[in-house]
């Protein structure tokens, strides 16, 4: 079933880009960024959340594709020399290396616009879904700013709190938005939407802590991106502040919390989400 969802997502992404008839250079770079593999975690979460809330996959496809376009844009811009300055993504040259910086910036901009267009085409709750996608994007950008510039709100002074804020926004905001979009596409009531919100918050933080651990413990060849880069560049990570063992304990705690939030949803419909949490908690790339 998961493979079928990924095929559905990939086909919808290809169709969405083709329909926009972008300028040739931007079209090629956008396809390179979006269709070059990846876990498809965020769109899968949107589709699975919709099913768990009693909706149909067709209801959530536009929201899922919009979220993935935002994710792709974030990676294109995140890899740029002005931000994380990375040369490798998913085992291939990053977009600005495969093309050039100006094309990478414009392709990222275009993917943001495509995401908004697609979200607005949702068959159910299009305006709330569009707002959710845009809000998740804005929070993600805030997280990138905290991570890159290191300028925080006055009340966030402790290193542990700053790290959690970065992770909650830079990675977690879009994962949370994907889960909420799935609930909105299913026209879920406030209680179920709140459960999906808490589920997305927990799994979003868990996902990034796993990433932090992998950056410390896995090779570049295995990860498909530069291993050890966060520590080498002095970035805040869970292992650098809390240590590897405490990071792994936090992963297990967040996985348990995420599953607990699904108790109010249909047991059969939410089982794939439970299985997904278990898989993500022990992933190795």
Secondary structure as GFF3:
##gff-version 3
##sequence-region A 1 285
A	DSSP	alpha_helix	2	20	.	.	.	ID=ss1
A	DSSP	alpha_helix	24	34	.	.	.	ID=ss2
A	DSSP	alpha_helix	41	52	.	.	.	ID=ss3
A	DSSP	alpha_helix	57	78	.	.	.	ID=ss4
A	DSSP	beta_strand	88	89	.	.	.	ID=ss5
A	DSSP	beta_strand	92	93	.	.	.	ID=ss6
A	DSSP	alpha_helix	95	98	.	.	.	ID=ss7
A	DSSP	alpha_helix	101	119	.	.	.	ID=ss8
A	DSSP	alpha_helix	126	149	.	.	.	ID=ss9
A	DSSP	alpha_helix	159	170	.	.	.	ID=ss10
A	DSSP	alpha_helix	172	185	.	.	.	ID=ss11
A	DSSP	alpha_helix	190	217	.	.	.	ID=ss12
A	DSSP	alpha_helix	220	223	.	.	.	ID=ss13
A	DSSP	alpha_helix	229	232	.	.	.	ID=ss14
A	DSSP	alpha_helix	238	242	.	.	.	ID=ss15
A	DSSP	alpha_helix	244	260	.	.	.	ID=ss16
A	DSSP	three_ten_helix	261	264	.	.	.	ID=ss17
A	DSSP	alpha_helix	267	281	.	.	.	ID=ss18
###
